[in-house]
Every structure is written in C-alpha cells, then in structure tokens.
C-alpha cells in the first residue's frame, strides 16, 4: 500500500552534516535541490532505498531546538487522491494536496497528515524522484 521513502531533519551546516552522515552511516548524496530560501540534500546508502533528507534553511545561524524542530516521515503511494480519500473515510484528517515545483517543473505532489502525537507524515504521489 505505502512504502517509506525519506526522513527529513533540519541542519545548520550542510558540509558538516553531509560529512557526518557519510562517515557515520556510509550515506552519499543522491540528489541536491537548491531553492532561494533553502536547500534539500537527499542522502542514501547502498543497502536500502530509504533516504535521509537534510534541509538547510539559508541565513539561519542559530542551532535548532530539537524539541520543536520541524521534521517528517514520508511515504510514497500509487494514487495520492485515492489514499487521501481512504484516510478521510477512516475518520482521519489529512491536509490538502499541494504541488511543489522547482525551476518551473513539478517536483512533488503531496499532502501531510499528523499522527496522534502531532508528528507530521508526508504522503507523496509516486513518480520522478519519489518512487
């Protein structure tokens, strides 16, 4: 039905974080997407398709408070609308479907839902880099 695809964490220093995850876990950069206000760095290892997404917010100089730092787990699904409708039918409260673009091209179509503890979970339409 759904497969986990990435976990996101905000990092203060891209080079320091990439170096750590390479050294500690053997992860390598699979993709890097630069936006005006932030950069997404996708890292993965040879043994699993699951990725770690490092988000660098440009201009941020203060360390993140990990107690309220934003992050999410993500799942890719075959049919985003069907999955959202299924969740609504089960009494859950998914957010609206959104589209992210980069340089005028679609990057991802997704919605978020929160678990009972408030953890955010991203549900993405399979396709492109989100397979």
C-alpha positions as CSV (number, residue, x, y, z in Angstrom):
1,X,0.0,0.0,0.0
2,X,2.6,2.6,1.0
3,X,6.4,2.5,1.3
4,X,8.6,4.8,3.5
5,X,10.9,6.9,1.3
6,X,12.6,9.5,3.4
7,X,13.0,11.2,6.8
8,X,13.8,14.9,7.0
9,X,15.9,16.8,9.5
10,X,16.9,20.4,9.6
11,X,20.6,21.0,9.7
12,X,22.6,24.2,10.4
13,X,25.7,23.4,8.3
14,X,25.4,21.4,5.1
15,X,29.1,20.3,4.8
16,X,29.4,19.3,8.4
17,X,26.1,17.3,8.3
18,X,26.9,15.6,4.9
19,X,30.4,14.7,6.3
20,X,28.9,13.2,9.4
21,X,26.3,11.0,7.6
22,X,28.9,9.9,5.1
23,X,31.3,8.9,7.9
24,X,28.8,7.5,10.4
25,X,26.5,5.6,8.1
26,X,28.1,5.5,4.6
27,X,25.3,7.6,3.1
28,X,26.1,9.5,-0.1
29,X,24.3,12.4,-1.7
30,X,21.7,11.1,-4.1
31,X,20.3,14.4,-5.1
32,X,20.5,18.1,-4.1
33,X,17.8,20.6,-4.9
34,X,18.5,24.3,-4.3
35,X,15.7,26.8,-3.7
36,X,16.1,30.5,-3.0
37,X,15.5,30.1,0.8
38,X,16.5,26.5,1.5
39,X,18.4,23.5,0.1
40,X,17.3,19.9,0.2
41,X,20.0,17.3,0.2
42,X,18.9,13.7,-0.2
43,X,21.3,11.0,1.1
44,X,21.0,7.3,0.8
45,X,23.0,4.1,1.3
46,X,23.6,1.1,-1.0
47,X,21.5,-1.3,1.1
48,X,18.1,0.5,1.1
49,X,16.1,2.9,-1.0
50,X,15.1,4.9,2.1
51,X,16.7,8.4,2.2
52,X,17.6,11.0,4.7
53,X,16.6,14.5,3.6
54,X,18.7,17.2,5.1
55,X,17.1,20.7,4.9
56,X,19.4,23.7,5.2
57,X,17.5,27.0,5.7
58,X,19.6,29.7,4.2
59,X,20.5,32.5,6.6
60,X,19.8,30.6,9.7
61,X,22.7,30.9,12.1
62,X,21.1,29.6,15.4
63,X,21.0,25.9,16.2
64,X,17.6,24.2,16.0
65,X,15.7,23.4,19.2
66,X,15.2,19.7,18.6
67,X,12.1,19.8,20.8
68,X,10.2,21.7,18.2
69,X,12.3,21.4,15.1
70,X,10.2,20.6,12.1
71,X,10.7,17.1,10.5
72,X,8.7,14.4,8.9
73,X,8.5,10.8,7.8
74,X,7.4,10.3,4.2
75,X,5.6,7.6,2.3
76,X,5.1,7.2,-1.5
77,X,1.8,5.9,-2.8
78,X,0.5,4.9,-6.3
79,X,-2.6,7.2,-6.2
80,X,-2.4,10.2,-3.9
81,X,-6.1,11.2,-4.2
82,X,-7.3,7.7,-3.5
83,X,-5.1,7.4,-0.4
84,X,-6.2,10.8,0.9
85,X,-9.9,9.8,0.4
86,X,-9.3,6.5,2.1
87,X,-7.8,8.3,5.1
88,X,-10.8,10.7,5.2
89,X,-13.1,7.7,5.1
90,X,-11.4,6.3,8.1
91,X,-12.0,9.4,10.1
92,X,-8.5,10.8,9.8
93,X,-7.7,14.4,8.9
94,X,-5.2,14.7,6.1
95,X,-4.3,18.2,4.9
96,X,-5.0,19.5,1.4
97,X,-3.0,18.1,-1.6
98,X,-0.1,20.5,-2.6
99,X,2.3,20.7,-5.5
100,X,5.9,21.7,-5.2
101,X,7.8,23.0,-8.2
102,X,11.4,23.7,-8.8
103,X,12.6,26.0,-11.7
104,X,9.1,25.8,-13.2
105,X,8.9,22.0,-13.2
106,X,6.9,19.7,-10.9
107,X,9.0,18.3,-8.1
108,X,6.3,16.6,-5.9
109,X,2.6,16.3,-5.3
110,X,1.8,15.6,-1.6
111,X,-0.3,16.1,1.5
112,X,0.5,15.9,5.2
113,X,-1.2,14.2,8.0
114,X,-0.4,14.2,11.7
115,X,-0.2,11.2,14.0
116,X,-1.9,11.3,17.4
117,X,1.2,12.8,18.9
118,X,1.4,15.6,16.3
119,X,4.3,14.1,14.2
120,X,3.9,15.2,10.6
121,X,3.8,12.5,7.9
122,X,4.2,13.4,4.2
123,X,2.3,11.3,1.7
124,X,3.7,11.7,-1.9
125,X,2.5,10.7,-5.3
126,X,4.9,8.1,-6.7
127,X,6.8,9.5,-9.6
128,X,10.0,11.3,-10.5
129,X,12.4,11.0,-7.6
130,X,9.7,9.8,-5.3
131,X,9.3,6.1,-6.4
